[in-house]
Amino acid sequence: MDEQEIKELLLRENAEFRKAHDDHGDCERALETIRGKTHLSVAEIDEERELKKKKLALKDRMYRLMSDHLRAR
């Protein structure tokens, strides 16, 4: 089973993975909005930094869940 197949399986069967995946996408969309601006305020720079941290933490969580799934098989 490859990485994409595991993701698809967990998206269907694991609510925690699905939530992390959805939140990760939300962070990416918010970052795209910020990146689309020509000038950022201090608050937007801080928000961008926090979104990047959150997005990375969510990605790490999804990979841990994928790894846990593989070990449990």
C-alpha positions in Angstrom: 0.0 0.0 0.0 1.5 3.3 -1.0 1.3 6.7 0.8 -1.6 8.0 -1.3 -3.6 4.8 -0.7 -3.1 5.1 3.0 -4.2 8.7 3.0 -7.3 7.9 1.1 -8.1 5.0 3.4 -7.6 7.1 6.5 -9.6 10.0 5.1 -12.5 7.5 4.7 -12.1 5.6 8.0 -10.3 7.8 10.6 -12.0 11.0 11.9 -8.9 12.3 13.5 -6.9 12.0 10.3 -9.8 13.6 8.3 -9.9 16.5 10.8 -6.1 17.1 10.6 -6.3 16.9 6.8 -9.1 19.4 6.7 -7.4 21.8 9.1 -4.2 21.5 7.1 -6.1 22.5 4.0 -7.6 25.5 5.8 -4.2 26.6 6.9 -2.9 26.4 3.3 -5.8 28.4 2.0 -5.3 31.1 4.6 -1.6 31.2 3.8 -2.4 31.6 0.1 -4.6 34.6 0.9 -1.8 36.2 2.9 0.8 35.4 0.2 -1.4 37.1 -2.3 -1.0 40.5 -0.6 1.7 42.9 -1.7 2.3 44.3 1.7 1.8 42.6 5.1 1.0 44.2 8.4 2.8 43.1 11.5 -0.3 41.1 12.5 -0.4 39.4 9.1 3.3 38.5 9.4 2.6 37.0 12.8 -0.5 35.2 11.5 1.6 33.8 8.6 4.2 32.4 11.0 1.6 30.8 13.2 -0.2 29.3 10.3 3.0 27.8 9.0 3.7 26.3 12.5 0.1 24.9 12.7 0.3 23.5 9.2 3.5 21.7 9.9 2.2 20.3 13.2 -0.9 19.0 11.3 1.3 17.4 8.7 3.4 15.7 11.3 0.2 14.5 13.0 -1.1 13.0 9.7 2.2 11.2 9.1 2.2 9.8 12.6 -1.4 8.5 12.1 -0.3 7.0 8.8 2.7 5.3 10.5 0.5 4.0 13.3 -1.9 2.5 10.7 1.0 0.7 9.0 2.3 -0.7 12.3 -1.1 -1.9 13.3 -1.6 -4.0 10.2 
